[in-house]
Amino acid sequence: MMRKTILTLLFLNFFCFFLAQSTKASNINSNGLKILVSEYKIIYKKIKGTVESLLAQKGQHSNSEDWNLILKSDKSLASVKANKSEEKKDIFKKIRLNWISDMAYNFKPGILDDEFFLYRARISTGIDWLALGEGSYKNYYTRNALVAKQNEVDVLENILQKNQLSTKSKQIEVQRFFDNEKLKVVSMYQDILEKLYHFNALEKEHGLFNDAELALSKHQLDKISIEKKYLETKYGYGNNSFQNYTSLLYSEMPDLPAVESIDLDYIIKTKELSLQLQKDMLKEREKNRKQLDVRLKFRYNYYVAEKNWNFASVGATINLPLTSESTKKADEYMINAKADELKDMRLLYKNTLYDLYREYYDAKKEIEIMENKVNYFQASLSLKSADENSDTFSPAGYLKDAGGFMENELSILEKKADLCDKYLAYMMYANNQNQEKMTTITNPDNVGKDTYLWSSFFNNNTNTYLINLLNHWHITRVYVSAGSSTNQTKLADFRSLAQTNNIQAYRLIGENSYAATDSGFVNLQNALIATKNMGFEGVHLDIEPHVFPDYKDNVELYAQRWINLFTNSKAWCDANNMHLSVSVPMHLPLSVATVLSQNNILTYIMAYDSLSLDKKLNKTADMRTILGSSNFVWVFRINDFTDFNALLSAETTVSGAGVTQIGYYDLSQMNLFKP
C-alpha cells in the first residue's frame, strides 16, 4: 500500500512540474526566443571584450623600483629655511646706553645735604650704562643666542612637520589615482549589469524570470551605481587632475626595510635639542633672578635756587637681589615630565613601525591571493568560451565568472590603495633620516677643529646634545676630562657616538701637582694607565706649573720638570700606541718648545690674556717657529669675544699670520655662542 502511495505522489509531482513548464513557456514563441538569444550573445560579446581588455592589462609587468615614484618629496612642502636676520653692528647697542632725565620741583624748598643750601627745583640728565644685569649686553647676547638655538630647533621640527604633510599629500594623491582606476572598472561593470538587468526584464516578460530574480539583478545594478556615484563625488571636486601611477598597478610590491634598521635619532634628536634648550632657558632665568645689577651713571645736574648751580657727576647703582620669587620647581617638573616622555618616544615610534610593517605584509598577502585568483578566472573563462560558436553554447557560466572577475579586480584596487598608504607612512620614517636639513643647518663656518670638554659640562648635558654641539662647530677632536667619578656608561656611549660622527675623543688630564716635584711622572703614569684602561686612544696633558706662586723665581726648574713629564709621557704613549698632545702658555720657555718639537708632540698654545691679538702673535713668534706650523694649534678662549663674528675676524687674522690649526677653549663657552 505504501509503495503504491509513493508512486502516485511521484506521478503527481511530475505532472505538476510539466504543467508549470508548459505554462511558463506558453508566453514565448520562436521569434521571441530568437530575440532573447541574439540579445544574450550581444551581452556576452560585450562582457568578453571588457574582460579580455582587463586581462591584457594584467599581463603588463614592471619592477618594484617604480614604487620610488611615490617617494619623491614635494619640494614646495619640504623646503624649510631658518628665519634669520642680520643684526646691524651698532656700538650703542653693544654697550647698552640709556639716556635718563630726572626732574623735581619742591613746593617747599628742599635741602641739598652736601652743600647746605635751599633749592626750589632740580634737573638731572645724562647717560646710564647698563654694565651688568638685566638689560646689559651680556644678557642681551645670551638671550639672542637662546633665540637662535630655538630657531634651529624650530627648523628641525618644521622639517618633520613638512615631511608629514608631504607624506599625507602623497597618500591622498595616490588614493585619488586608485579611486580613478576603480571608477574605470566600476563604469565598465555598471554598463554590463545594466545590459544584464534589461535582458532579465525581457526574460521576465516572456515568463523566464521571476520577480525575486529580477529584484536581485536590480540590487546588483543599484549597488555598483552607488559605488560609482561615491567615487565621482568622493573628493568634492573634479577627478581629472592627479599624478599618474599606472606602473604601480602592475609592478612587483617591494619589501620594506626591517624596523631594526631604521634609525629614529633624527626625530629623537630634535626633541632632545628642544628639551636641552628649555633647560638652558631655565638656567638663564634662574641666573638672572640672582645676578648682580650694576648701572654706571654720567649726569649733568642743574639746581634752581637763589643762586643757580650746575655741575657734572658720576655714580653707580648696585642692586643685589637677596630674595626672589622662583618658578624653578614648576619648570623642573615640566621638563622632567618631557624627559620621561622622551624616554618612551623611541619605543612608541618603534611600535608604530611594527604595526605598519605587519599591516603592510597582511595587505600584500591578500593582494597576492587575489592576484593568484585571477589565474583561476582566466583559465575558467577561457574554458567556458571555448565552444562559443557552437549552437548549444550557453554564456551563463562565462557571465557568472566574469562578474566574479570584476569584483576581484575592484578588491585588488582597494587593497593596493591601502598597501600604498601603509608603504608611504612606513617609508616616511625610513627615508627622513637621510634628509640633509635634518643634520645640516646653514651657519657661518668657523675653521677650528679642536676643543676641550670639562667634566662639569659633560655631566650636566646629554651625550646627544654634546655631539650635536660638536657637529655644529665642525669639531673633529675633543679632549674629555674624565676621572674615576665619571659615569663610565655615559662616557663609553659618548665615545661611541663620537666615533660614529668621526670625532676623535681623547682623555684630558688637567692636574698641576704632577709638576710640583721632580718625581711627578710616577703619579702621571698611573693616570696614563687608567686612561688606557678606559679605552681612550689618546691623551692630552694640561699641566700648568706657571700658576705656582714661586714659578717666576724658578722658571728653569719648572721648565725641566715640564720636559721630564712630556718626554716620559711621549715614550710611554709611543710604547702603548696612544696619541699625545699638550697645552702650554704663551710664555712657555723656548727650551721646552724645542723638546716638544724634537719629540713631535702636538702643542696647543693657550692664546688668551689681556694682550691684543697682534701682541699675542708677536709674543709667540719664536715658539711657533720652533714648533713648526704643522705641530701647534692656536687656541682661542670663547669668552674673550663679544660675538661669533668677532671670533671669525680673529681667525682670519691669525690665519694670515701663518697659523694653520685652530682650537677653542672650551665647549661650555661654545654653547649657545655660535648662531
C-alpha positions as CSV (number, residue, x, y, z in Angstrom):
1,M,0.0,0.0,0.0
2,M,2.8,2.4,1.0
3,R,4.7,1.6,-2.3
4,K,1.5,2.5,-4.4
5,T,1.1,5.8,-2.5
6,I,4.7,6.9,-3.2
7,L,4.4,6.0,-6.9
8,T,1.2,8.1,-7.0
9,L,2.8,11.1,-5.4
10,L,5.8,10.9,-7.7
11,F,3.5,10.9,-10.7
12,L,1.5,13.9,-9.4
13,N,4.8,15.8,-8.8
14,F,6.0,15.1,-12.3
15,F,2.6,16.2,-13.8
16,C,2.6,19.4,-11.8
17,F,6.2,20.2,-12.9
18,F,5.4,19.6,-16.6
19,L,2.3,21.7,-16.3
20,A,4.3,24.6,-14.8
21,Q,6.9,24.4,-17.5
22,S,4.2,24.4,-20.1
23,T,2.6,27.5,-18.6
24,K,5.9,29.3,-18.3
25,A,6.8,28.6,-21.9
26,S,3.4,29.4,-23.2
27,N,4.3,33.2,-23.3
28,I,7.3,32.9,-25.7
29,N,7.2,32.0,-29.4
30,S,10.1,31.1,-31.7
31,N,10.6,34.7,-32.8
32,G,10.8,36.0,-29.2
33,L,13.3,33.2,-28.4
34,K,15.5,34.3,-31.3
35,I,15.4,37.9,-29.9
36,L,16.5,36.7,-26.5
37,V,19.3,34.5,-27.8
38,S,20.5,37.4,-30.0
39,E,20.5,39.8,-27.1
40,Y,22.2,37.3,-24.9
41,K,25.1,36.9,-27.4
42,I,25.5,40.7,-27.6
43,I,25.8,40.9,-23.9
44,Y,28.2,38.0,-23.9
45,K,30.5,39.6,-26.5
46,K,30.4,43.0,-24.7
47,I,31.4,41.3,-21.4
48,K,34.1,39.2,-23.1
49,G,35.6,42.3,-24.7
50,T,35.8,44.1,-21.4
51,V,37.2,41.1,-19.5
52,E,39.9,40.4,-22.2
53,S,40.9,44.1,-22.1
54,L,41.4,44.0,-18.4
55,L,43.3,40.6,-18.6
56,A,45.6,42.1,-21.3
57,Q,46.5,45.0,-18.9
58,K,47.2,42.4,-16.1
59,G,49.8,41.0,-18.4
60,Q,52.0,44.1,-18.1
61,H,54.8,43.9,-15.5
62,S,57.5,46.3,-14.1
63,N,59.9,46.0,-11.2
64,S,59.4,47.4,-7.7
65,E,61.7,50.4,-8.4
66,D,58.6,52.1,-9.9
67,W,57.4,52.5,-6.3
68,N,60.1,55.1,-5.8
69,L,57.9,57.4,-7.8
70,I,55.6,57.9,-4.8
71,L,58.5,58.5,-2.5
72,K,59.7,61.7,-4.3
73,S,59.2,64.5,-1.9
74,D,57.3,67.6,-2.7
75,K,59.9,70.4,-2.8
76,S,57.3,73.1,-2.1
77,L,56.5,71.4,1.2
78,A,59.9,70.1,2.2
79,S,61.9,73.3,1.8
80,V,62.3,75.0,5.2
81,K,64.5,77.9,5.9
82,A,65.6,79.4,9.2
83,N,64.2,82.9,9.9
84,K,67.4,84.8,10.3
85,S,68.0,88.5,10.4
86,E,71.4,90.1,10.2
87,E,72.0,92.3,13.3
88,K,73.4,95.7,12.4
89,K,76.7,96.4,14.0
90,D,75.9,99.4,16.3
91,I,78.3,100.2,19.1
92,F,75.5,101.8,21.1
93,K,73.6,98.5,21.1
94,K,76.6,96.7,22.3
95,I,77.4,99.0,25.3
96,R,73.6,99.3,26.1
97,L,73.4,103.1,26.9
98,N,70.2,104.8,28.1
99,W,69.5,108.5,28.3
100,I,68.0,109.3,31.6
101,S,66.5,112.6,32.8
102,D,65.1,113.3,36.3
103,M,63.3,116.5,37.2
104,A,61.7,117.6,40.6
105,Y,60.0,120.7,41.8
106,N,59.6,121.3,45.5
107,F,56.5,123.2,46.8
108,K,58.5,123.6,50.0
109,P,62.3,124.3,49.5
110,G,64.3,121.2,49.9
111,I,67.8,120.9,51.4
112,L,70.8,119.7,49.5
113,D,72.8,117.9,52.2
114,D,76.3,118.2,50.9
115,E,76.1,122.0,50.1
116,F,73.6,123.1,52.7
117,F,71.6,125.4,50.6
118,L,67.9,125.6,49.8
119,Y,66.7,124.9,46.2
120,R,63.3,125.1,44.5
121,A,63.8,122.7,41.5
122,R,66.3,120.2,40.3
123,I,67.1,118.8,36.8
124,S,69.5,115.9,36.3
125,T,70.1,114.4,32.9
126,G,72.7,112.1,31.4
127,I,73.6,108.6,30.3
128,D,73.3,105.3,32.2
129,W,75.4,102.4,31.1
130,L,73.9,99.0,31.9
131,A,77.1,97.3,32.8
132,L,75.8,94.1,34.4
133,G,72.5,92.5,35.0
134,E,69.1,92.9,33.3
135,G,69.3,94.9,30.1
136,S,73.1,94.6,29.8
137,Y,74.7,93.5,26.5
138,K,75.8,90.2,28.1
139,N,72.3,89.3,29.0
140,Y,71.1,90.6,25.6
141,Y,73.6,88.4,23.8
142,T,72.7,85.3,25.8
143,R,69.0,85.8,25.1
144,N,69.8,86.2,21.4
145,A,71.9,83.0,21.5
146,L,68.9,81.1,23.0
147,V,66.6,82.6,20.4
148,A,69.0,81.5,17.6
149,K,69.1,78.0,19.1
150,Q,65.3,78.0,19.3
151,N,65.2,79.0,15.7
152,E,67.4,76.0,14.8
153,V,65.2,73.6,16.8
154,D,62.1,75.1,15.1
155,V,63.7,74.4,11.7
156,L,64.2,70.8,12.6
157,E,60.7,70.5,13.9
158,N,59.3,72.2,10.8
159,I,61.1,69.8,8.6
160,L,59.5,66.9,10.4
161,Q,56.1,68.6,10.1
162,K,56.6,69.4,6.5
163,N,57.6,65.8,5.7
164,Q,54.5,64.6,7.4
165,L,52.4,67.0,5.4
166,S,54.1,65.9,2.2
167,T,53.5,62.3,3.0
168,K,49.8,63.0,3.7
169,S,49.5,64.9,0.5
170,K,51.1,62.0,-1.4
171,Q,48.8,59.5,0.3
172,I,45.8,61.5,-0.9
173,E,47.2,61.8,-4.3
174,V,47.8,58.0,-4.6
175,Q,44.3,57.3,-3.2
176,R,42.8,59.5,-5.9
177,F,44.7,57.6,-8.6
178,F,43.4,54.2,-7.4
179,D,39.9,55.6,-7.0
180,N,40.1,56.8,-10.6
181,E,41.2,53.3,-11.6
182,K,38.3,51.8,-9.6
183,L,35.9,54.3,-11.3
184,K,37.0,52.9,-14.7
185,V,36.3,49.3,-13.7
186,V,33.1,50.3,-11.9
187,S,31.9,52.1,-15.1
188,M,32.6,49.0,-17.2
189,Y,30.9,46.8,-14.6
190,Q,27.8,49.1,-14.4
191,D,27.4,49.0,-18.2
192,I,27.5,45.2,-18.1
193,L,25.0,45.0,-15.2
194,E,22.6,47.5,-16.9
195,K,22.6,45.3,-20.0
196,L,22.0,42.2,-17.9
197,Y,19.2,43.9,-16.0
198,H,17.4,44.9,-19.2
199,F,17.9,41.4,-20.5
200,N,16.5,39.9,-17.3
201,A,13.5,42.2,-17.5
202,L,12.9,40.9,-21.1
203,E,13.2,37.4,-19.8
204,K,10.5,38.2,-17.1
205,E,8.2,39.5,-19.8
206,H,8.4,36.1,-21.5
207,G,7.9,34.2,-18.3
208,L,11.5,33.0,-18.0
209,F,12.4,35.2,-14.9
210,N,10.5,35.7,-11.7
211,D,10.2,38.9,-9.5
212,A,12.7,37.8,-6.9
213,E,15.4,37.1,-9.5
214,L,14.7,40.4,-11.2
215,A,14.9,42.2,-7.9
216,L,18.3,40.6,-7.2
217,S,19.5,41.8,-10.6
218,K,18.3,45.3,-9.8
219,H,20.1,45.2,-6.4
220,Q,23.4,44.3,-8.1
221,L,23.0,47.2,-10.5
222,D,22.0,49.7,-7.8
223,K,24.9,48.6,-5.6
224,I,27.5,49.3,-8.3
225,S,25.7,52.5,-9.3
226,I,26.0,53.8,-5.8
227,E,29.7,52.9,-5.8
228,K,30.2,54.8,-9.0
229,K,28.4,57.9,-7.7
230,Y,30.5,57.8,-4.5
231,L,33.8,57.6,-6.5
232,E,32.7,60.5,-8.7
233,T,31.9,62.8,-5.8
234,K,34.3,61.5,-3.1
235,Y,36.7,64.4,-3.2
236,G,34.2,67.2,-3.7
237,Y,35.9,68.3,-6.9
238,G,36.8,67.0,-10.3
239,N,38.9,63.9,-10.5
240,N,40.7,64.9,-13.7
241,S,43.9,66.3,-12.2
242,F,46.1,63.8,-10.5
243,Q,49.6,62.1,-10.7
244,N,49.7,59.0,-12.9
245,Y,50.9,56.0,-11.1
246,T,49.8,53.4,-13.6
247,S,53.1,51.4,-13.2
248,L,52.0,50.7,-9.5
249,L,49.2,48.6,-10.9
250,Y,51.5,46.0,-12.5
251,S,54.8,46.4,-10.7
252,E,56.0,44.0,-8.0
253,M,55.2,45.0,-4.5
254,P,58.5,46.0,-2.7
255,D,59.7,44.7,0.6
256,L,60.1,47.1,3.5
257,P,63.4,47.7,5.3
258,A,63.4,45.9,8.7
259,V,62.2,48.0,11.6
260,E,65.5,47.4,13.4
261,S,67.4,49.0,10.5
262,I,65.6,52.3,10.8
263,D,67.4,55.0,12.8
264,L,65.0,57.3,14.6
265,D,67.7,59.5,16.0
266,Y,66.7,62.3,13.7
267,I,63.4,62.6,15.4
268,I,64.6,62.0,18.9
269,K,67.5,64.5,18.3
270,T,65.0,67.3,17.6
271,K,63.1,66.6,20.8
272,E,66.3,66.3,22.8
273,L,67.6,69.6,21.4
274,S,64.3,71.3,22.3
275,L,64.4,69.8,25.9
276,Q,68.0,70.9,26.4
277,L,67.1,74.4,25.2
278,Q,64.3,74.6,27.8
279,K,66.9,73.6,30.4
280,D,69.2,76.3,29.2
281,M,66.4,78.9,29.4
282,L,65.5,77.7,32.9
283,K,69.2,78.1,34.0
284,E,69.3,81.6,32.4
285,R,66.1,82.7,34.1
286,E,67.4,81.5,37.5
287,K,70.7,83.2,37.0
288,N,69.1,86.4,36.0
289,R,67.0,86.4,39.2
290,K,70.1,86.2,41.3
291,Q,72.6,88.2,39.3
292,L,74.2,91.5,40.4
293,D,72.7,94.5,38.6
294,V,75.2,97.4,38.0
295,R,74.5,100.7,36.3
296,L,77.1,103.4,35.9
297,K,75.8,107.0,35.8
298,F,77.1,110.0,34.0
299,R,75.0,113.1,34.8
300,Y,74.7,116.8,34.3
301,N,72.8,118.4,37.3
302,Y,71.1,121.8,37.5
303,Y,69.6,123.3,40.7
304,V,67.3,126.3,40.8
305,A,67.8,128.4,44.0
306,E,68.7,131.9,45.0
307,K,71.9,131.2,43.2
308,N,71.6,128.6,40.5
309,W,74.0,125.7,40.5
310,N,75.1,123.3,37.7
311,F,77.7,120.6,37.7
312,A,78.6,117.2,36.3
313,S,78.6,114.0,38.3
314,V,79.4,110.3,38.0
315,G,78.0,107.4,40.1
316,A,76.8,103.9,40.2
317,T,73.7,101.9,41.2
318,I,74.3,98.4,42.5
319,N,71.4,96.0,43.1
320,L,71.9,92.5,44.6
321,P,68.7,90.6,45.0
322,L,68.5,88.8,48.4
323,T,65.2,87.1,47.8
324,S,63.3,86.4,44.6
325,E,60.2,84.5,43.6
326,S,61.2,81.4,41.7
327,T,59.2,79.1,39.4
328,K,62.1,76.7,39.3
329,K,60.2,73.7,40.8
330,A,57.3,74.1,38.4
331,D,59.6,74.4,35.5
332,E,61.7,71.4,36.5
333,Y,58.5,69.4,36.9
334,M,57.5,70.2,33.4
335,I,61.0,69.5,32.0
336,N,61.2,66.2,33.9
337,A,57.8,65.2,32.5
338,K,59.0,65.9,29.0
339,A,62.2,63.9,29.7
340,D,60.2,60.9,30.8
341,E,58.0,61.3,27.6
342,L,61.2,61.4,25.6
343,K,62.4,58.1,27.1
344,D,59.2,56.4,25.8
345,M,59.2,58.1,22.5
346,R,61.6,55.8,20.7
347,L,59.6,52.8,21.8
348,L,56.3,54.4,20.6
349,Y,57.8,55.1,17.2
350,K,59.1,51.6,17.0
351,N,55.7,50.2,17.9
352,T,54.1,52.3,15.2
353,L,56.6,51.0,12.7
354,Y,56.0,47.4,13.8
355,D,52.2,47.9,13.3
356,L,52.7,49.4,9.8
357,Y,55.1,46.6,8.9
358,R,52.6,43.9,9.9
359,E,49.7,45.6,8.2
360,Y,51.7,46.1,5.0
361,Y,52.5,42.5,4.7
362,D,49.0,41.4,5.6
363,A,47.7,43.6,2.7
364,K,50.5,42.3,0.5
365,K,49.4,38.7,1.3
366,E,45.8,39.4,0.5
367,I,46.7,41.0,-2.8
368,E,48.9,38.1,-3.8
369,I,46.0,35.7,-3.1
370,M,43.6,37.8,-5.2
371,E,46.2,38.1,-8.0
372,N,46.5,34.3,-7.9
373,K,42.7,34.1,-8.2
374,V,43.0,36.0,-11.5
375,N,44.8,33.0,-12.9
376,Y,41.9,30.8,-12.0
377,F,39.4,33.2,-13.6
378,Q,41.5,33.4,-16.7
379,A,41.6,29.6,-17.1
380,S,37.9,29.2,-16.3
381,L,36.8,32.0,-18.7
382,S,38.9,30.5,-21.5
383,L,37.4,27.1,-20.9
384,K,33.8,28.4,-20.8
385,S,34.2,30.4,-24.0
386,A,35.9,27.6,-26.0
387,D,32.7,26.4,-27.7
388,E,31.1,29.9,-28.2
389,N,30.5,29.2,-31.9
390,S,28.5,26.0,-31.1
391,D,24.7,26.0,-31.5
392,T,24.4,24.6,-28.0
393,F,26.7,27.2,-26.3
394,S,25.4,29.0,-23.3
395,P,27.1,32.2,-22.0
396,A,25.7,31.7,-18.4
397,G,28.8,30.1,-17.0
398,Y,31.0,32.7,-18.6
399,L,28.9,35.6,-17.3
400,K,29.0,34.3,-13.8
401,D,32.8,34.1,-13.8
402,A,33.1,37.4,-15.5
403,G,31.2,39.0,-12.6
404,G,33.4,37.3,-10.1
405,F,36.5,38.6,-12.0
406,M,35.2,42.2,-12.0
407,E,34.5,42.0,-8.2
408,N,38.0,40.6,-7.7
409,E,39.6,43.5,-9.7
410,L,37.8,46.0,-7.5
411,S,39.0,44.3,-4.4
412,I,42.6,44.3,-5.7
413,L,42.5,48.1,-6.4
414,E,41.0,48.7,-2.9
415,K,43.7,46.7,-1.2
416,K,46.5,48.1,-3.3
417,A,45.4,51.6,-2.4
418,D,45.6,50.6,1.3
419,L,49.0,49.0,0.7
420,C,50.4,52.2,-0.8
421,D,49.1,54.2,2.1
422,K,51.0,51.9,4.5
423,Y,54.1,52.0,2.4
424,L,54.2,55.8,2.4
425,A,53.6,56.0,6.1
426,Y,56.4,53.5,6.8
427,M,58.9,55.0,4.4
428,M,58.3,58.4,5.8
429,Y,60.2,57.2,8.9
430,A,62.8,55.2,6.9
431,N,63.7,58.0,4.4
432,N,63.5,61.1,6.6
433,Q,66.8,60.2,8.3
434,N,68.6,60.9,5.0
435,Q,67.2,64.5,4.8
436,E,70.2,66.8,4.6
437,K,68.4,69.5,6.5
438,M,68.0,67.2,9.5
439,T,71.7,67.2,10.1
440,T,72.8,70.5,8.5
441,I,71.7,74.0,9.4
442,T,73.4,76.7,7.4
443,N,75.7,78.8,9.6
444,P,78.8,80.8,9.1
445,D,81.7,78.5,9.2
446,N,84.5,78.5,11.8
447,V,87.8,76.8,10.9
448,G,88.7,75.4,14.3
449,K,88.5,71.6,14.7
450,D,89.6,71.0,18.4
451,T,88.2,71.8,21.8
452,Y,88.1,70.8,25.5
453,L,85.3,69.2,27.4
454,W,85.5,69.5,31.2
455,S,83.6,67.1,33.4
456,S,81.0,69.6,34.8
457,F,79.6,70.4,31.3
458,F,79.9,66.7,30.3
459,N,77.9,65.5,33.3
460,N,75.2,68.2,33.0
461,N,74.3,67.5,29.4
462,T,73.1,64.5,27.4
463,N,75.5,62.8,25.0
464,T,73.3,63.6,22.1
465,Y,73.3,67.3,22.9
466,L,77.1,67.3,23.3
467,I,77.6,65.5,19.9
468,N,75.2,67.9,18.2
469,L,77.1,70.9,19.6
470,L,80.4,69.5,18.5
471,N,79.0,68.9,15.0
472,H,77.6,72.4,15.0
473,W,81.1,73.7,15.4
474,H,82.6,71.1,13.0
475,I,84.8,69.7,15.8
476,T,86.8,66.6,14.8
477,R,88.9,66.2,18.1
478,V,87.7,66.8,21.6
479,Y,89.6,66.3,24.9
480,V,87.4,65.0,27.6
481,S,88.1,65.4,31.3
482,A,87.1,62.1,32.8
483,G,88.1,60.6,36.2
484,S,87.1,57.8,38.5
485,S,83.9,59.6,39.5
486,T,82.7,60.0,35.9
487,N,79.8,57.9,34.8
488,Q,81.6,55.2,32.8
489,T,78.5,54.1,30.9
490,K,77.8,57.6,29.8
491,L,81.4,58.1,28.9
492,A,81.5,54.9,26.8
493,D,78.3,55.9,25.0
494,F,79.8,59.3,24.3
495,R,83.0,57.8,22.8
496,S,80.8,55.5,20.7
497,L,78.7,58.4,19.4
498,A,81.8,60.5,18.8
499,Q,83.4,57.7,16.7
500,T,80.1,57.4,14.7
501,N,80.3,61.1,13.9
502,N,84.0,60.9,13.0
503,I,85.1,62.8,16.1
504,Q,88.3,61.7,18.0
505,A,87.6,61.7,21.8
506,Y,90.8,61.7,23.8
507,R,91.2,62.0,27.6
508,L,92.1,65.4,29.1
509,I,94.3,65.2,32.2
510,G,94.5,68.6,33.9
511,E,96.5,68.2,37.1
512,N,99.2,70.7,38.1
513,S,100.5,68.7,41.1
514,Y,102.5,66.5,38.7
515,A,104.9,69.4,38.3
516,A,105.2,70.1,42.0
517,T,108.1,67.6,42.4
518,D,110.8,66.0,40.3
519,S,109.1,62.7,40.6
520,G,105.7,63.8,39.3
521,F,105.7,61.3,36.4
522,V,105.2,58.4,38.9
523,N,101.7,59.6,39.6
524,L,101.1,60.8,36.0
525,Q,102.0,57.3,34.7
526,N,99.2,55.9,36.9
527,A,96.8,58.3,35.2
528,L,98.1,57.2,31.8
529,I,97.5,53.6,32.6
530,A,93.9,54.4,33.8
531,T,93.4,56.3,30.5
532,K,94.3,53.2,28.5
533,N,92.1,51.0,30.6
534,M,89.2,53.4,29.9
535,G,89.6,52.6,26.2
536,F,90.9,56.0,25.1
537,E,93.3,56.0,22.2
538,G,94.9,59.3,23.1
539,V,95.7,61.7,26.0
540,H,96.1,65.4,26.3
541,L,98.1,66.9,29.2
542,D,97.1,70.3,30.6
543,I,99.8,70.8,33.3
544,E,100.3,74.4,34.4
545,P,103.2,75.0,36.9
546,H,103.2,78.7,35.9
547,V,100.3,79.1,38.3
548,F,102.5,78.2,41.3
549,P,103.5,81.3,43.4
550,D,107.2,80.5,43.1
551,Y,107.2,79.9,39.3
552,K,108.8,83.3,38.3
553,D,111.7,82.6,40.7
554,N,112.2,79.1,39.5
555,V,111.5,79.1,35.8
556,E,114.3,76.8,34.8
557,L,113.4,74.3,37.5
558,Y,109.8,74.1,36.3
559,A,110.9,74.1,32.7
560,Q,112.9,70.9,33.4
561,R,110.0,69.3,35.2
562,W,107.8,70.1,32.1
563,I,110.4,68.5,29.9
564,N,110.6,65.4,32.0
565,L,106.9,65.0,32.2
566,F,106.4,65.5,28.4
567,T,109.3,63.2,27.3
568,N,108.4,60.4,29.7
569,S,104.7,60.6,28.7
570,K,105.7,60.6,25.0
571,A,107.8,57.4,25.5
572,W,105.0,55.7,27.4
573,C,102.4,56.7,24.8
574,D,104.5,55.5,21.9
575,A,105.0,52.2,23.7
576,N,101.3,51.8,24.2
577,N,100.2,53.1,20.7
578,M,98.5,56.2,22.1
579,H,98.3,59.7,20.8
580,L,99.8,62.5,22.9
581,S,99.2,66.3,22.9
582,V,99.8,69.0,25.4
583,S,98.6,72.5,26.3
584,V,101.1,75.3,27.1
585,P,101.0,79.0,27.9
586,M,102.2,81.7,25.5
587,H,105.2,82.4,27.7
588,L,106.5,78.8,27.6
589,P,110.3,78.6,27.9
590,L,111.8,78.0,24.5
591,S,113.8,75.1,25.8
592,V,110.5,73.3,26.4
593,A,109.2,74.2,23.0
594,T,112.4,72.7,21.5
595,V,111.8,69.4,23.2
596,L,108.2,69.3,22.1
597,S,109.3,69.9,18.5
598,Q,112.0,67.2,18.7
599,N,109.5,64.7,20.1
600,N,106.9,65.7,17.6
601,I,104.3,66.4,20.3
602,L,101.3,68.3,19.1
603,T,101.2,71.6,21.2
604,Y,98.2,73.7,21.9
605,I,99.1,77.4,22.6
606,M,96.6,78.8,25.0
607,A,96.4,82.3,23.5
608,Y,94.4,84.2,25.9
609,D,95.2,87.1,28.2
610,S,94.7,90.9,28.1
611,L,97.1,91.5,25.2
612,S,95.8,92.4,21.7
613,L,95.9,89.8,19.0
614,D,98.9,91.3,17.3
615,K,100.8,91.3,20.6
616,K,99.9,87.7,21.2
617,L,101.2,86.8,17.7
618,N,104.5,88.7,18.4
619,K,104.8,87.1,21.8
620,T,104.6,83.6,20.4
621,A,106.5,84.1,17.2
622,D,109.7,82.4,18.4
623,M,107.8,79.5,19.9
624,R,105.7,79.0,16.8
625,T,108.8,79.0,14.6
626,I,110.5,76.3,16.8
627,L,107.3,74.1,16.8
628,G,106.6,74.4,13.1
629,S,103.2,75.3,11.6
630,S,102.0,71.7,11.5
631,N,102.9,70.9,15.1
632,F,100.9,73.5,17.0
633,V,97.3,74.6,17.5
634,W,96.3,78.2,18.3
635,V,93.6,78.1,21.0
636,F,91.0,80.9,21.3
637,R,89.1,81.4,24.6
638,I,85.5,81.9,23.5
639,N,84.7,84.3,26.4
640,D,87.3,86.7,25.0
641,F,84.9,87.5,22.1
642,T,81.7,89.6,22.2
643,D,80.1,87.6,19.4
644,F,80.7,85.0,16.7
645,N,81.7,87.5,14.0
646,A,84.5,88.8,16.3
647,L,85.8,85.2,16.6
648,L,85.7,84.7,12.8
649,S,87.6,88.0,12.3
650,A,90.3,86.8,14.8
651,E,90.5,83.5,13.0
652,T,91.1,85.4,9.7
653,T,93.9,87.5,11.4
654,V,95.9,84.5,12.8
655,S,95.4,82.5,9.6
656,G,97.0,85.4,7.7
657,A,99.9,85.2,10.2
658,G,100.7,81.6,9.4
659,V,98.5,79.8,11.9
660,T,97.1,76.7,10.2
661,Q,95.3,74.9,13.1
662,I,92.8,76.5,15.5
663,G,91.1,75.2,18.6
664,Y,88.6,76.6,21.2
665,Y,88.5,76.7,24.9
666,D,86.1,75.3,25.9
667,L,82.9,73.5,24.9
668,S,80.9,75.1,27.7
669,Q,81.8,78.5,26.5
670,M,81.0,77.5,22.9
671,N,77.4,76.5,24.0
672,L,74.9,79.0,22.6
673,F,77.7,81.2,21.2
674,K,77.6,80.3,17.5
675,P,74.3,81.2,15.7
